[in-house]
Amino acid sequence: MSDLGLETTATLACTVNGEPVRAIVPVRQSLVDWLRHGLGLTGSHVGCEHGVCGACTILVDGRTVRGCLMLAMQVDGLAVETIEGATASGRVVALQAAFRERAALQCGFCTPGMVLTAAELLASEPRPSRARIREAISGNYCRCTGYQAIVDAVAAAGGND
Amino acid sequence: MKPAPFHYLAPATVEAAVALLAEHGDEAAVLAGGQSLMPMLALRLTAPAILVDINRIGALERQSIDAAGYSFGALVRHADAWAAVRADDPAHLLARALPHVAHQAIRHRGTICGSLALADPAAELPACAVCLDAEIELAGPAGRRRLTADAFFEGLYTTARRPDELVVGVHVPRLGPDTRFGFDEVARRHGDYAILGLAARALVVDGCIKDCRLVYFGAGARPVVATAAQAALKGAALDDGHAHGRAAAAVMGELAIDPDLRYGATYKRQLATALLKRIIGQWKAPQ
């Protein structure tokens, strides 16, 4: 189809963690690959690359999405927030402290996605039940903790000790 | 785990998108929410030459809720449709079913119409669309047409959509105040595709089931309407245990469930009767 004469790269303008960014990206590059390789924001992790594990969870226009299931091109004109931005803003500090306190992370691979997913839950439901927490993080895999400590941490950060 | 190379086009209007589909046909794939297409690209289960990204077509973001029912444009995300339906009628079938569609991060991107266009036989929304007598609206080079959900779903990932057509919306008629809904599924983990599920509704007047619709998913190549079980319940009192037993026996007889990689046909047929019992329980509960 090269006779179409179409470009395989495109120009993109968006904000990432509040900063305006312009970039030339391959049209088939995933959002999370661009954040990691193009911008050096390696807090978003690449696990399964097909939307199952949740390690690449980021926010686009204030809502969690899978970073591997969007093309970088698709955030043209939108606002992206990664775990780096959420950390710098201080908005997940209580969750991060609870994760440390409860040993809710071991290798840490799932943690950025877990924290962003949990933060979204707590923003809409301040004191979720343990069942609700389990449901909310059901799309985020952890292969170390067995989840109990993560549920503990989210419940603690939500004031439901 | 990276997609094969493709050309990326983001038309600004439905007409432009349809023109691209008319020109490139099967070579093109439509990218809406991308929550199924992107994994398929990453796994190279599909490798379209051209990706037609419809996310820049603002007209497809519309949703409306009025006396006639619900209409969702092709870009209405699962999460937004859920919020709108819950606000209108928390007991509605879609309000019950949408939380079972994957996970919140996926529902933020995935679209109602995309789920319908994909026609995964284990997915919730095609069965809901059949249960609700929804109409799917398609735009093609010759104009627009509407198909009932029952006519739209043809088989495994196969619909009546032609390669030069775009699903532009779905219309869900409002049902009367005597309608009761039921929805449940069995999955290993919340948000997974169901092993088996049931979308149902009943018209209940004076404690009597005047009419009902039972649509299973995960039970065949497309949503499966359990017509014999429906007949067994029609006209019966809502608390008539004998009728419930006849309906369960009918389900066992009429569902030709194929075993899948993990679960045998006998187990899945037992699930079908268990789901039916739970759904009747939901019909009995105040809504």
Interface residues (C-beta under 8 A of the other chain):
Chain A: M1 L4 L6 T8 A10 V27 R28 S30 E49 H50 G51 V52 G54 T57 V60 R63 T64 V65 R66 C68 L69 M70 L71 M73 Q74 T117 E120 R134 E135 A136 S138 G139 N140
Chain B: M1 K2 P3 A4 P5 F6 H7 Y8 L9 A10 E27 L31 G34 Q35 M38 P39 A42 L43 A49 I50 L51 D53 N55 A79 A102 H103 Q104 A105 I106 H108 R109 R189 H190 G191
